[in-house]
Amino acid sequence: MMQRMGMSMDAVDDVEQVIIRTRSKDIVIEQPEVAILNMQGQKVFQVAGGTVTEKAAEHAASASKPVVSEEDARLVADQTGKSVDEAKKALVECEGDLAKAILLLQT
């Protein structure tokens, strides 16, 4: 009957953990059963069972830190003669501004 309506359901094997991340908390579901329901091109994920825990979101604190690409870090490191790790730290401190990071490491 589902096939006649353009629907199909498949199980996702070997799922260890599902994390639902909100701004304020993470909902972690350990060892759930997960199924994908395809309905007319839309995918619906069904998560059932498992042990559910909630915790404060760790990503909220890190959201204010800029994401530093390897390419940017290498560029700053090449321009200053410093290591890539030092360049990454300078980029984070300078909120991703390449010119400021180079100046910071040169002084």
C-alpha positions in Angstrom: 0.0 0.0 0.0 2.9 2.4 0.8 4.4 1.8 -2.6 1.2 2.7 -4.3 1.2 6.0 -2.5 4.8 6.7 -3.5 6.2 5.9 -0.1 9.1 3.7 1.0 10.7 3.0 4.4 14.3 1.9 5.0 16.2 1.2 8.2 19.5 2.8 8.9 21.9 0.1 10.2 24.6 0.4 13.0 23.4 3.8 14.4 25.3 4.5 17.6 24.1 7.9 18.5 21.7 10.7 17.3 22.3 14.3 18.5 19.6 16.9 18.3 21.4 20.3 18.7 19.5 23.4 19.8 20.9 26.8 20.8 20.7 26.0 24.5 21.1 22.2 24.8 22.0 19.0 23.1 19.7 16.0 23.2 21.7 12.8 22.8 20.0 9.5 22.0 22.3 6.5 22.4 21.7 3.2 20.5 18.5 4.3 18.7 16.6 2.6 15.9 16.5 5.0 12.9 14.3 4.7 9.8 14.0 6.9 6.8 10.6 7.3 5.2 10.6 8.6 1.6 7.3 10.4 0.7 7.1 12.0 -2.7 10.7 13.2 -2.6 10.7 14.3 1.1 12.8 12.3 3.6 11.4 11.9 7.2 13.8 10.5 9.8 12.2 8.4 12.5 14.3 7.9 15.7 12.9 5.4 18.3 14.2 3.9 21.5 17.6 4.3 23.0 18.7 6.2 26.1 18.0 9.9 26.0 20.2 12.5 27.9 20.1 16.3 27.7 23.1 18.6 28.4 23.9 22.2 28.0 25.2 23.0 24.5 29.0 23.0 24.2 28.8 24.7 20.8 27.2 27.8 22.2 30.5 29.0 23.8 32.5 28.2 20.7 30.1 29.9 18.4 31.8 33.3 19.1 35.2 32.0 18.0 35.8 32.4 14.2 36.5 29.3 12.2 40.1 29.4 10.9 40.7 27.6 7.6 44.0 25.8 7.0 44.6 27.9 4.0 44.4 31.2 6.1 46.6 29.7 8.8 49.2 28.6 6.2 49.2 32.1 4.6 49.7 33.8 7.9 52.4 31.3 8.9 54.2 31.8 5.5 54.1 35.6 5.8 55.4 35.7 9.4 57.7 32.7 9.5 55.7 31.3 12.5 54.2 27.9 12.9 50.7 27.1 11.6 49.5 26.6 15.2 50.8 30.0 16.2 49.1 31.5 13.1 45.8 29.8 14.1 46.0 31.2 17.6 46.7 34.7 16.2 43.8 34.4 13.7 41.4 33.4 16.5 42.6 36.3 18.7 42.2 38.7 15.7 38.7 37.3 14.9 39.8 35.9 11.6 41.4 39.1 10.3 44.4 38.1 8.2 46.2 41.5 8.2 45.8 41.9 12.0 47.0 38.4 12.6 50.1 39.0 10.5 50.8 42.3 12.3 50.3 40.7 15.7 52.9 38.0 14.9 55.4 40.3 13.4 55.5 42.6 16.5 
